[in-house]
Amino acid sequence: MRKSRYPGVYLHNGDYYTPSQDAQPVYGEKMLKIRGKIYRRWDPMRSKLSAAMHLGLENFHFKESKVLYLGAATGTTVSHVSDIATLVWAVEISPISMESLVTLAEKRKNIIPILNDARKTEEFSIFVESPHVIYQDISQRDQVDIFLSNMLQFKASIGYLMLKTRTINIRKKPREILKETMAILQEYFSILEIIDLKRYQKDHYGIVVSQ
């Protein structure tokens, strides 16, 4: 086990791992115990952020950051981010997924689960204070608008948008959706990086912006 190029993340036999205080897996991931320390394999097939890292992600700003996570689902990627971040506000609209998030937050005190619609920033903004990073993984047609409104509302320095092109318009080619998305985002932010995630997630792109 050795330190990777990503702060707070470790590398072992070509896989990324995050250090954990909990000996139990979150989603069935492989666990390693080395010299008394516990590490969790970050599965790129289950996490788009891990997929982006395996594909050469250059911008990684999660170490000791406060992260607003939109579309937290059951907490797969949230759990790894919480291993290295200071605080994670995990917003999820599904009450069923929220049950898993709450259970996760009971074990990880730096996760604050928020049951709400990510569109309604005015409703959950009272719980969120000056996030450094916004990470969004939402399967909605208006996902770009959601990302834009949250970035502008909370003024995060860095934003990660996991773009699901087929959810926006199944009739258009993914590259067309990407081009249209970039035109919108460039009006407000600097585009730092775009990664095609097709090796792990078909018709998905990871976009990193700064403001």
N, C-alpha and C positions, 0 to 999 in steps of 0.2 A: 504494500500500500504506500503510495507516494502522493504528494501534492500535485494537483493538475494545474493547468493554465488558468483555471477559473477559481477565484478566491473562495475559500471555504469548502471546495469540492476536491475529492481525491480520485486517483486513478489506479485501477488494479486489473490487470489482464485485459486491457482495452475497454473496460467499463468504468463509468463514473459512479462514485459513491458519496453519500453525505454522512457526516458523523451524527449519531443519534444517542440520546439519553435513554431511549426506550428500547428494550430488547425484543419487543413484539413488532412484527411487520405490520404495515398499514394496509397494503393491498396484495399481499402474497409475495412481495419482493424478496430477493435473496439477501440474507443477513450474514455479515462476517464479524467475528470478534478477534481482534489482533492486539496483542499486548494490553489486554484489559479494556480496549476501546471498541465500541460497536459502530459498524458502518452498514448503510443501507444502499443496495444497488438501485441506481436511478434508471429505470427501464425506458429506453427511447421509444418503444412500441406503445407505452402507456402514457407518456408525457411528451408533449410537443416541445417543451423547453429542453428536455434532455435530447430529443431528436435534433433540435437546432444545434446543440453543443456538439453532437456527434458529426454534424455536417459543417463544423468549423465556425460557429458563432464567435464573433469578435468582441461584441459588447455585452459584458456580464456585470450587472450592477446590483447584485442582491446581497452581497456580504455586508452584514451589520446595517442594512437599510430598513426603512419602514415601507412596506409594500401594500398597495391596494390591489387586491386580486379580484377581478370581475369574472364570474362564471366558475366558481370554485368547485362545483359538482360535489363529489364525495370526498375530495381532498387529496387525491393522488399527488399532483404536482405541488399543491399547497403544503403538504407535509415535508417535502424536500426543501422547499423555499424556507419553511419555518426552521429547518435545521441550521440554516446559515444566516437568516435575516434577524433583525432585532424584533420586528413586529409585523404581523400579517393580518390585515382586515380582509376577511374572506366573504365576499358577497355572492349569494346564491338564491335563485328564485324558487327552486323546488323544495317543498317541505320534506319530501322523502330524502333527498340528498342532504338536507340540513341536519337530519338526524345523525348521519354519519359524521358530518362536520362538527357537531356539538360533542359527540363522543371523542373525536380527535382533539378538540380544543380542551377537553377535560384533562387530557394527558400532556398537552403542549400549551403552556400558559401564555405563549406569545401569539396565539391565534385567536382572533376575535371574529366569531361567526356572525354574519348579518343576513337575516332572511329578508330579502327585498329584491325589487326589480332594478337592475343596474341602470335603467333609463332614468329612474327617479332619484337623481342625485340630491335633490332638496330634502328627501326623506331620510337618507342615511348619512348625509354629510355631518350631522351632529355627532356621529360616532367616529369620524375619521379626521385625524389631525395631521396635516402637512406630510403626506406620503412623499417619499423620494422617487418611488417607482410605481407605475401602474402596469399591471399585467392583465391582459384580457384574452379569454378563450370562451367566446359566446357564439352559439349556433343560432343566430337570428339574422333575418334579412337586413335589419338596420344596424348591424354590428359596427359598421364604420362610424355612424352617427353617435352610437353609444360611447365608443372609444373617444371620439372627438369631444363630446360634452363632458366626459369625466376628466380628460386631460386639461381642458380649459377651466373646469370648475376647481379642481384640486391643485392645478399648477405644478404637477410632478415634473421633475427634471428629465426623466427618462420614461418612455412608454414602449411596451411590447404588445403588439397586436398579432394574435394568431388568426390570420385571415382564412375563413372557410368560404371559398368562392362559390361552391355549389349551393350553399344556403342563400346566397344573395341572388343568384340567377342561374338556374340549371341549364338554360338554353345558350348562354354565352360561354365562350372559351375562358378557362381560368386566367390566361394571360390578359384577356380583355378586362376582366374584373380587377386584376392587379393594376393594370394601367389606369383605370378609372379611379381606383382607390388612391393611388400615388398622387394623382392630380389633385384630389381633395386634401390629402394630408400635407402636401407641399405648400399649401396656402398658409398653413399655421406652424409647421414644424420643419426641422432639418431631418432628412432621412439619413440615418446612420448605416442601415444595413437591411438587405432583403435576402431571405434564404428560402429556397424552394424545398419544401419538406416531403416531396413525393416519394422518396425512398422509404419513409415511414408512414406518411399520411398523404393519401392521394388528394390532389387539388387544394392543398393547403400551403400557405406561405407564412413565414415568420418575419414581421416587419418591426424594426427598432427605430424609434424617433427620439429626438431631444427638443427641448424648448427653453 
